[in-house]
């Protein structure tokens, strides 16, 4: 049953959400403003593959992404943060990024960070350029526009020493976007920590009710998030359509803090407001 019979340091693989499926990340980039809340400023499919040794510790981590939509009017970067994992735990000589199936390139930990933070793209706009005039310059978010193939990205992270699951955490870890022209403006999943480069003065301003000292981050007063993690391929709203209109159970789910209507993303959908691939 050993997946690596010739390698004494590796024994098995563990996938999330599955060996062939994808989860979905969706971001609204106007934080700390609520914005149009269509949750399609960046939509990224993801899969995590952990390589384990015989002690069930993580030796390598492969993060597979596909940028499937970009409905943002601003330029944004895309990164991944491994909270609690020191930058010194990363084997920089063997950690690589592959974009669009090109040759892998070395990807160092972002400078100015004590923890492991990787910038997969400082600006996703050129990666997702459609070659069309506005509004079709946005990728796969406007119903009337031509469809654009997803942009594949693969990050292979190698650790100097194996990590336990408690040390590494669970997929999708801490993905985030940030304003290309304002590095401190980061958008993360609900209650996930900012990186050391986030601007703390933005918390608790405008529509945001974050209190990082209490572990509350990236929520409105009604608990609405600026980023979503859906454990399957998610059909996001078309441009300028609020996610609450496209998914009527979204607000009950958000207000409850995620305890009710947990299947909001499949239970009830207003099809005319949802992007058709």
Backbone torsions as a table, in degrees:
resi	resn	phi	psi	omega
1	UNK	NA	-1.0	-179.5
2	UNK	-71.2	123.0	179.8
3	UNK	-74.7	-14.6	-179.3
4	UNK	-132.1	69.0	-171.7
5	UNK	-62.1	-21.7	-179.2
6	UNK	-99.9	4.8	-176.0
7	UNK	-123.0	108.2	-177.7
8	UNK	-69.7	-12.7	-178.3
9	UNK	-94.6	-6.4	-178.0
10	UNK	-134.0	141.0	-174.7
11	UNK	-133.4	-29.4	-172.3
12	UNK	-156.9	168.2	174.5
13	UNK	-121.7	147.1	175.4
14	UNK	-130.0	129.9	-173.4
15	UNK	-113.2	150.5	167.6
16	UNK	-143.6	132.6	-2.2
17	UNK	-76.4	-19.8	176.6
18	UNK	-164.5	175.6	-177.4
19	UNK	-68.2	-23.6	-177.4
20	UNK	-123.4	-16.0	-176.9
21	UNK	-89.3	175.0	179.6
22	UNK	-130.8	145.3	161.8
23	UNK	-90.2	176.3	-177.9
24	UNK	-131.6	133.9	171.5
25	UNK	-111.3	136.0	-179.6
26	UNK	-138.0	134.5	-173.3
27	UNK	-126.0	144.8	168.6
28	UNK	-109.6	122.1	-165.8
29	UNK	-96.1	1.5	-176.0
30	UNK	-89.2	6.9	175.8
31	UNK	-47.7	138.5	6.9
32	UNK	-86.3	6.9	169.8
33	UNK	-78.9	151.6	178.7
34	UNK	-72.4	-37.6	178.6
35	UNK	70.2	-160.4	-178.8
36	UNK	-79.5	-11.3	172.8
37	UNK	56.5	36.5	178.0
38	UNK	-86.4	-5.6	173.2
39	UNK	55.0	36.5	177.2
40	UNK	-131.0	16.3	180.0
41	UNK	-62.7	-33.3	167.3
42	UNK	-150.7	124.5	176.5
43	UNK	-120.3	122.3	-174.3
44	UNK	-129.7	124.8	170.4
45	UNK	-80.8	147.0	-178.3
46	UNK	-145.1	152.8	171.5
47	UNK	-143.2	138.0	177.8
48	UNK	-109.2	133.4	175.2
49	UNK	-125.1	112.9	178.0
50	UNK	-98.9	132.1	173.6
51	UNK	-98.5	123.6	-172.8
52	UNK	-110.1	150.4	170.5
53	UNK	-92.3	-175.1	-175.9
54	UNK	-68.0	-16.1	177.5
55	UNK	-93.3	9.6	179.9
56	UNK	66.8	26.9	175.4
57	UNK	-97.7	153.9	-176.3
58	UNK	-88.5	122.0	178.6
59	UNK	-94.5	-44.8	-178.8
60	UNK	-133.4	156.0	176.1
61	UNK	-134.1	121.3	175.5
62	UNK	-109.7	124.8	177.9
63	UNK	-113.7	116.0	-178.3
64	UNK	-103.7	125.9	-177.9
65	UNK	-125.8	153.5	168.2
66	UNK	-135.9	116.9	173.5
67	UNK	-76.2	115.4	-174.0
68	UNK	-106.1	-19.8	178.6
69	UNK	-156.1	147.7	173.5
70	UNK	-141.4	101.1	179.3
71	UNK	-105.4	18.5	-175.6
72	UNK	-83.0	144.8	172.5
73	UNK	-87.4	-16.7	179.8
74	UNK	-105.9	162.9	175.6
75	UNK	-85.0	129.8	-178.2
76	UNK	-129.7	146.5	170.8
77	UNK	-95.0	163.6	-179.3
78	UNK	-131.0	128.9	-178.4
79	UNK	-141.7	172.9	177.4
80	UNK	-136.0	134.9	-177.5
81	UNK	-119.6	135.2	175.0
82	UNK	-106.8	90.2	-175.1
83	UNK	-59.5	136.2	177.8
84	UNK	83.5	-7.7	179.0
85	UNK	-98.1	118.6	-178.5
86	UNK	-65.9	145.8	174.9
87	UNK	-58.9	-28.2	-178.8
88	UNK	-73.2	-11.3	178.0
89	UNK	-80.1	-10.3	-175.7
90	UNK	-89.4	133.1	172.2
91	UNK	-84.5	94.3	-173.5
92	UNK	-65.6	-26.1	-177.0
93	UNK	-72.6	-17.4	-175.3
94	UNK	-120.5	3.6	-179.3
95	UNK	-93.3	124.1	-172.3
96	UNK	-134.0	158.3	175.2
97	UNK	-124.2	133.9	175.4
98	UNK	-119.7	129.2	179.0
99	UNK	-124.0	132.5	176.5
100	UNK	56.2	34.1	176.3
101	UNK	61.5	21.6	174.2
102	UNK	-80.5	178.5	179.7
103	UNK	-63.4	139.8	177.4
104	UNK	-61.0	144.9	175.6
105	UNK	-125.8	149.9	178.5
106	UNK	-63.0	138.1	178.3
107	UNK	-125.5	102.7	179.4
108	UNK	-75.4	162.5	171.5
109	UNK	-63.7	142.3	-179.5
110	UNK	-58.1	137.8	177.5
111	UNK	-65.6	153.0	178.0
112	UNK	79.3	11.4	179.9
113	UNK	-118.9	136.8	173.7
114	UNK	-88.1	-25.1	176.8
115	UNK	-100.1	169.3	-176.5
116	UNK	-76.2	111.8	176.8
117	UNK	-131.0	128.6	-179.5
118	UNK	-120.2	132.0	175.7
119	UNK	-98.0	108.7	-179.7
120	UNK	-75.8	-32.0	174.4
121	UNK	-156.3	126.2	175.8
122	UNK	-75.2	-11.8	178.5
123	UNK	-159.7	107.0	-176.2
124	UNK	-79.9	-10.0	-177.0
125	UNK	-60.4	-49.8	177.9
126	UNK	-61.8	-33.7	179.6
127	UNK	-64.6	-30.0	-172.9
128	UNK	-112.7	19.4	-178.4
129	UNK	-60.9	135.8	-177.9
130	UNK	-98.8	-18.4	-175.7
131	UNK	76.2	10.6	-177.9
132	UNK	-109.4	154.9	174.9
133	UNK	-72.5	161.6	177.4
134	UNK	-58.6	140.0	4.9
135	UNK	-87.3	-1.3	-177.4
136	UNK	-76.2	-1.2	171.8
137	UNK	-68.4	-20.9	173.2
138	UNK	-78.5	146.5	-172.1
139	UNK	-95.4	118.3	170.8
140	UNK	52.9	45.0	176.0
141	UNK	-132.2	-18.3	-179.9
142	UNK	-104.9	124.8	-170.1
143	UNK	-58.3	-37.3	-173.0
144	UNK	-81.7	-5.4	-172.3
145	UNK	-92.5	157.6	176.2
146	UNK	-61.2	149.6	178.4
147	UNK	-84.8	146.5	-178.1
148	UNK	-119.0	136.8	178.8
149	UNK	-60.8	147.4	176.8
150	UNK	-63.1	153.3	179.4
151	UNK	-102.6	111.7	-178.9
152	UNK	-80.9	143.0	175.9
153	UNK	-139.6	141.5	178.6
154	UNK	-137.3	122.1	178.5
155	UNK	-108.6	119.5	177.1
156	UNK	-108.1	111.5	-177.1
157	UNK	-105.6	129.4	177.4
158	UNK	-115.7	135.4	-178.5
159	UNK	-101.4	143.9	178.9
160	UNK	-65.5	-38.9	176.3
161	UNK	-131.6	144.5	-179.5
162	UNK	-58.1	146.4	179.1
163	UNK	-112.1	147.1	171.7
164	UNK	-79.3	163.2	176.1
165	UNK	-60.4	-35.7	178.9
166	UNK	-63.6	-34.7	179.3
167	UNK	-74.9	-40.5	-175.6
168	UNK	-83.3	-35.5	-173.1
169	UNK	89.1	-169.8	-174.0
170	UNK	-118.2	151.6	176.2
171	UNK	-60.5	142.8	9.0
172	UNK	-89.8	19.0	-178.8
173	UNK	64.4	-124.3	-176.4
174	UNK	-133.7	71.8	177.1
175	UNK	-71.6	152.9	179.8
176	UNK	-158.3	159.8	168.8
177	UNK	-115.9	161.8	176.0
178	UNK	-149.3	155.4	179.5
179	UNK	-70.8	124.8	-177.0
180	UNK	-56.0	-37.3	-178.2
181	UNK	-91.2	0.0	-179.2
182	UNK	-147.7	84.1	-172.2
183	UNK	-55.8	-29.9	-177.5
184	UNK	-73.5	-11.1	-179.8
185	UNK	-91.2	89.8	-178.9
186	UNK	-103.1	147.7	174.9
187	UNK	-125.5	120.6	-177.8
188	UNK	-121.2	171.6	170.9
189	UNK	-64.5	158.3	-179.1
190	UNK	-53.7	132.4	175.1
191	UNK	61.4	16.2	171.7
192	UNK	-90.6	147.9	-174.5
193	UNK	-77.3	148.9	170.7
194	UNK	-72.5	163.9	173.1
195	UNK	-83.5	175.5	-178.8
196	UNK	-65.1	-16.2	-178.3
197	UNK	-93.3	-2.8	178.7
198	UNK	-70.2	148.3	179.9
199	UNK	-86.9	107.9	-176.0
200	UNK	-66.2	-20.0	-178.4
201	UNK	-68.6	-15.6	-179.0
202	UNK	-81.5	-19.8	-179.2
203	UNK	-68.5	137.2	178.4
204	UNK	78.0	14.5	178.3
205	UNK	-107.6	159.6	179.0
206	UNK	50.2	-120.8	-175.9
207	UNK	-90.7	-1.6	-177.3
208	UNK	-86.3	138.8	177.8
209	UNK	-121.5	34.4	-179.8
210	UNK	-66.0	147.5	169.3
211	UNK	-140.2	84.2	-174.3
212	UNK	-54.7	-31.3	-179.7
213	UNK	-63.3	-25.6	178.7
214	UNK	-101.2	6.2	179.4
215	UNK	79.1	10.3	177.8
216	UNK	-98.8	117.9	179.4
217	UNK	-141.6	147.9	171.6
218	UNK	57.5	50.9	175.0
219	UNK	-133.6	146.0	167.8
220	UNK	-82.7	178.9	177.4
221	UNK	-62.2	-27.3	178.8
222	UNK	-93.7	14.4	178.4
223	UNK	71.4	13.3	177.6
224	UNK	-70.5	138.3	-177.6
225	UNK	-94.5	165.9	171.0
226	UNK	-103.8	-1.3	178.4
227	UNK	-149.5	146.2	-177.1
228	UNK	-125.1	145.8	171.0
229	UNK	-124.3	110.0	-179.5
230	UNK	-110.9	131.5	-171.6
231	UNK	-79.8	25.9	176.1
232	UNK	-159.4	178.4	176.9
233	UNK	-66.7	119.9	-173.1
234	UNK	-103.8	138.0	175.7
235	UNK	-94.0	105.1	-172.6
236	UNK	-85.2	162.2	178.8
237	UNK	-67.4	154.7	171.9
238	UNK	-72.0	167.0	-175.1
239	UNK	-56.3	135.8	176.3
240	UNK	70.8	13.5	175.5
241	UNK	-109.8	119.2	-178.4
242	UNK	-59.5	137.9	-178.7
243	UNK	-60.6	-28.8	179.5
244	UNK	-69.8	-28.2	175.8
245	UNK	-76.4	-37.3	-179.6
246	UNK	-74.7	-29.9	-178.5
247	UNK	-128.8	92.3	-174.4
248	UNK	-58.3	-23.4	179.6
249	UNK	-88.6	3.2	-178.3
250	UNK	-65.6	-47.5	-177.7
251	UNK	-63.6	-47.1	175.4
252	UNK	-56.4	-38.2	178.1
253	UNK	-64.9	-46.3	-177.8
254	UNK	-65.9	-47.4	-177.7
255	UNK	-59.6	-35.1	-178.9
256	UNK	-77.3	-2.8	-176.0
257	UNK	73.8	23.9	177.1
258	UNK	87.9	12.6	-176.7
259	UNK	-95.9	-19.7	177.3
260	UNK	-121.9	163.1	179.9
261	UNK	50.7	43.7	-175.3
262	UNK	-66.9	-15.4	176.0
263	UNK	-102.0	30.1	-175.7
264	UNK	-54.7	-30.0	-173.5
265	UNK	-81.4	-3.1	175.4
266	UNK	-133.1	-16.7	-170.6
267	UNK	-75.2	-35.0	-177.7
268	UNK	-152.4	122.7	-178.1
269	UNK	-133.4	139.8	174.5
270	UNK	-96.8	94.9	-168.1
271	UNK	-55.3	-39.7	-178.7
272	UNK	-62.8	-18.9	-178.5
273	UNK	-96.7	1.7	-174.7
274	UNK	-109.2	136.7	-177.6
275	UNK	-66.1	134.0	177.9
276	UNK	-101.1	117.6	-176.2
277	UNK	-63.7	NA	NA
